[in-house]
Amino acid sequence: MPFRTAPLGWLQLRHRPLRLAVASAGISFAVLLILMQLGFRSALFESAVRYHERFRYGVVLFSHDSQFIVRPASFPIQRLYQSLAVEGVSSVSPVYIYPATWKNPWTHESRSIYTVGIDPDQDVLDAPGVAEQRALLRQADVALFDARSRPEHGPVADHVRAGETVVTEVNDREVHVVGLFEMGTSFGLDASLLTSDTNFLRLFPNRSRDQIDLGLVQLDGTVAPEVVRDRLRALLPADVLVMTRPEFVARERAYWNSATPIGYVFAFGAVMGFVVGAIIVYQILFADVTDHLHEYATLRAIGYSNRFIAGIVAQEAMILALVGFLPGVAVTVWLYAKAGAATHLPLHLTWERGLAVFVLSLAMCLMSGILALRRVRRLDPAEVF
């Protein structure tokens, strides 16, 4: 775009300050809508795989009938012990997982809580607070409470930090919360409780120790995880899935993205934000082009090309994109902080997402500008005058 056209786009926008303000607000709203939808979508995928990424394993065994980790189907523990026959496997760890009914000790309201049972003698969960307090789980009817759980479960973390032992009921059995760990919530769980495998089976008396929900296979590092995975798939029956860490994470994300409407809703919301912004910018630029049609006809009459006029409109579009983007980002960061504090979801603005949305908003404005230029391309100075 020629440098001599540089002031014209800004001067035309500034000539109508109210229209400029409306356009900026519209673009800011579109940017806000896109960023919020993408932020919630990212939080959905990031929070859904908290346990996938914090468990210690090289290869994992998961029931073929399980859809996602919050409500898994069980499988025989023999599959886990059979894995020890494969070269490259150093040890195995059974994990018991299922939602339980938690009674708020203060309000006595019942809520669901994600309960995880592990062998307290094995270091299988890399989460703050677990390594230092695993030994406490050897006691009967004790558990660690997730300090980042939803507040509806009660001020458990505050009381435990004050040195108190919180006594409550889980599945109608008395449980003592003796410590805290940090994991966080997701769209599938509001709170977590970590206990020993023995205590877990006390909470679920109908469960058998021989039926586990997750099998963690630790490797000795002599064989690649993919090789161990393939050997286990050839050895074990088809009732279990054998996956590496990236495959386990990808499977969970795929479930939330395709098997549930949540991922689609967030993606659709981002698309709608783009469409709303494009319509607003198109209306503003079309009105501006119409208002300056005589000026553009004069430029055409004295020899300026359509390309020159398109450069003016393109400059207006880029200015609108920048002016609308910055306030939209500022409001988004503020809303991320508020929503993250209220939901305990990992809501944060990354440079990659911000840059992608800026490019998207720039493309949105330029596309609207191209559509608004249709009248100029068909413009005949003789007809205007």
N, C-alpha and C positions, 0 to 999 in steps of 0.2 A: 504494500500500500504506500503510495507516495507520501513523503514527509509533509508536503504542503497541505495535505488534507487533515493533518493531525488535529488542529484545533476545532474543526467544524463539527465533528461528532459531539464533543463535549459542550460546545456552545449551543448546539440545538437542544441537547438534553437540559442544560441549565436554564434555557429560555423558558421552560415550563417546569418550575420547581415542584409543583404539586404532582404533576404526572411522573416526574422523576422519583418522588418519594413513594408514590403508589407502586411504581415498577420495582423499586428497591425492596419494598416490603413484600411484594408478591414473590420475588426471587428468593428473598430470605426465608419466607415460609416454605417454599419448595425445597431449598437446601436443608432447612430444619427437618422437614418431613422425611427426606431421603436419608439424612444422617441418623435420625432416630430409628427408622426402620432397619437400616443396615446395622446400627449399633445393637438393637435388640436381637437381630438375626445372628450377629457375631457372638453375643452373650449366650444365646441359645446353644450354639455349637461348643463354645468354650466351657460353659458350665456343665454341659451334658457329659463331658469326658474327664471330669475331675478325678474320679477314682481310677479310670483307665490309665491316667498319666502318673498317678501317685503310687499305685501298687508297684512292687519290685518284681519284675519277671522279664524273661526274654521271649518266652512263648506262653500263651494262655490257652486253657481249655474252657470251653463254654458250651452249654447245651445247644444242640441243633434246634430245639423248640423255643429257645429264648429269643425274644424280639429286642429287648433292651435291658440294661443292667439294673434298673430300678425294681423290676419284677421278673427275675430270671426263673427259668425252669431248672430243676435239679437233675443231676446225673450221677451215676455210681462213682464212688471215690476210687474204685479199682482202676478206672481209666487214668487217674492221676499217678497211682503207684506203678502202673504199667509203663509210664513214661520214663521211669528210672532205668529201664533196660536200654534206652537209646543213648548212643555215644554223644557226648557234649552236654548232657543233663547233669547238673551237680546236686540239685535238691528240688523238692516239690513242696507246695504249701496249699492246703485246702482252705477255702473261704466260704463262709455261710452268709447269705444276704437275703433279707426280706423285710418289708415294712411291718412295723409293730404298732400297737396302740399306746400312745404316751398320755399319761394323765398330768395335766398342769398342776403342780403341787399347791399353787396359790388360788387358782380359779376352779380347779377340779374339772376343767373341760378336757375332753379327749381329742387328741389329734394324732395323725399318722406321723411316724418317725422311722427313718431309714436305719435299719439295724444291721451292723456288720460284725460277724464273729470270726476271729482269727486265733491262731495259736500264739499265746503271749510269749512263748520262748523263741519265736521266729520274727525277725525284723522284716516285715513284708509291706509296711505302709510308710511311705515317705511323706509324712505330714507333720507340721509343727506340733510338738507336745506328745507325740506318740512314743518316740524312742525313750524319752525320759520317764514315761509313766507306764510302759508296757508291763512292768513287774507287778503293778497294782492290780492288773486284770486277773492275776492268779487267784485272787480272793473270790469267794462265792458272792454272787448277786451284786457285782459292782460293774460300773461302766464309765467310759469317758464321753463327755458331751461335746458336740461341735459348738465352739464359741461363736461361730458365724451363722448360727441357725436363725430362723425367723423368730421375732419376738413373741409371737403367739404361744410359744412353748413355755414362756415364763422367763424371768430374769435369772436363769440358772447360772450363766457365766459370772454375773456380778457376785452372787453368793459364794460360788466356788473360789473366785479370786479373793474374797474376803476371808477365806480359810474355813468355810463351812462345808459340810457334806450334805448335799441335797438328797432327800429321800422322797421317792415317788413310786408310782406303779407303772409298769410296762407289761402289757398283756395280762393285767390283773395280778402281777407278781411284784413284790416289793424289790426295788432296785435302788442302790446307793450310787449317786454320781460323785466320784472321788477325784475327778480331774477333768481337764479340758484339752481338746485338740482343735486344730483349725482345718476345715475343709471348704465349707461354703455351700450355698444352695444352688438349685438349678430349676428349670421348668418342671422337672419331674419329682423333686424332693425339696422339702422345706426345712428339714433338720436331720441330723445324723447322730447315731449312738454307736460307739465302738466298744465291744466287749470281747471276752474270750469265747472260744468255740464251745466250751462246756457251759458257760453262762447263756450263750445263745440258745443252746438246746434246752436249757431250763425254761427259757421264755417261750419256746415253741416245742412243747412236750410231744407233739405228734410227729415231729421231724425225726428222722433217723440220722445218726452220725455217718452212716455209710452213703448218704445222699448229700452231695455238696452242690453249691451254686456256681462256683468259680474255682478253677485250678490254676495256680501259679507255678510255672516251670522255670526255675533258675538255671542258667547256663554257666559252664565253666570257662567259656571264652575260647575254647579250642576249635569250636565249630560255629559257623555262621548261623544266626537264628533261622534264616530261610532254609538251611539244610536240615536243621533239627525239626523244623515245622514239617517239611516234606517226609521225613522219616517217620514222624509221629502220625501223619495222615495215612501212611501206608500200614502202620502197625495197629492203630486204634479203630474200633468200629465206627460206623457212620452216625452214632447217636451223639457225638461231640464234634464241635468245631475246633480246629487247631489254627491259631492265628498268632502272628507276630504283633508287637505293640502297634505299629502303624496301621495294620489291618484291623485290629480291634477298635482303635480310635475311629478309623474311617467307617466301620460298620455302624457304630453308634451314631455318628453324624449323619450317615445316610438314612438311618431310621427316622431321625427328627426332621430331616429335610424332605423326605419323600413319603414315608409311611404315615406321617401326621400332617395336618393342615397348617401347623404353626410356621414351618419354614416357608411354605407357599404364601401365607398371609403377609409375612414380613417382606418377601420379595415383591409381591404385588403392591404393597404399600409404597415401596421405593419407586416402582414404575409409575404409580399414580402421582407421586410427587413430581416426577420428571414431566409428566403430561400436564399437570396443573401449572407448573412453572413455564413450560413452553407456550401454553395458551396465553398466559398473562403477558409474557414478553412479546408474543406475536401481536396481541392487541395494542400494546404500547407502541411498538415499532410501526405497525400498520397505520395507526393514527398519526404518528410523527411523519411518516412518508406522505400521507394524504395532505397534512397541513403544509408541507413544503413542496408540494407537487409543482407549483409555479416556479419556485427557485430551481428545482431540478430540471424543469423544462428549459429555463434560461441557460443553465449550464450546458445542456445538450445543444441548444441553439448556437452557442458560441464555440462549440467544438469539443466539449468534454465528453468522454465516452461513458457508457454504462458502467464500465469497470471502476471509473473514478467515483461515481455516485455509490456504487456498491461498497467501495472502501469506506465511505462516510458512515453508511448504515452498519457495516461490520464493526467499525470503531465504536459506534453507539452500543452495539450488542456486547462487545467485550467490556466496555465501561460498566454496563448494567450488570454483567456477570460478576465483576470484581466488587462493585458497590453493594450488591445483594449478598454475595458470598460471605463477606467478613462478619456482618451482624448475625447471619444465620449460624455461623460457626460459634460465635460467642455465646449465643443463646443455647446452642446444643451442648457445649461444654458444661454450662450451668445446669441444664436439665439432666445430663449424664450423672453429675454429682448427686443431684437430688434423687433421681430414680435409683441409682446404685445404692445410696444409703437406705432407701426405703425397701428395696427388694433383695439386697445383698448379692446382686448379680454383677458380673465383671463388665461394667459399662465404662468404656474409656475411648477417647478419640485417638486413633493412630495416625501417623503421618501418611501411611499408604492409603487409608480410607479417606482422609481429608483431601489428599491430592487427587484421588480418583473422583471424588464428588466435585472438586473444582473443575477438572477436565470435563466432567459430565455437564455441569452447569454452563461452562463455556460453550460446549457443543450445543446445548439446549438453546442458548441465546443466539448463536450463529445460525442454527437451523431456522429459528423463528425469523431472523433477519432476512435470510434467503427467501422465505415464503412471503415476507412483507414486500420484497423488491419486485414481485411479479408485475405490479402496476408500472413500475419504472421501466422495465424491459419493454413493455408494450407502449411506452409513452411516445406520442407524436407531438412535438412542440407546437405545430400549427394548430392541432385540435385544442390544446390547452389555452392558447391565446385567441 
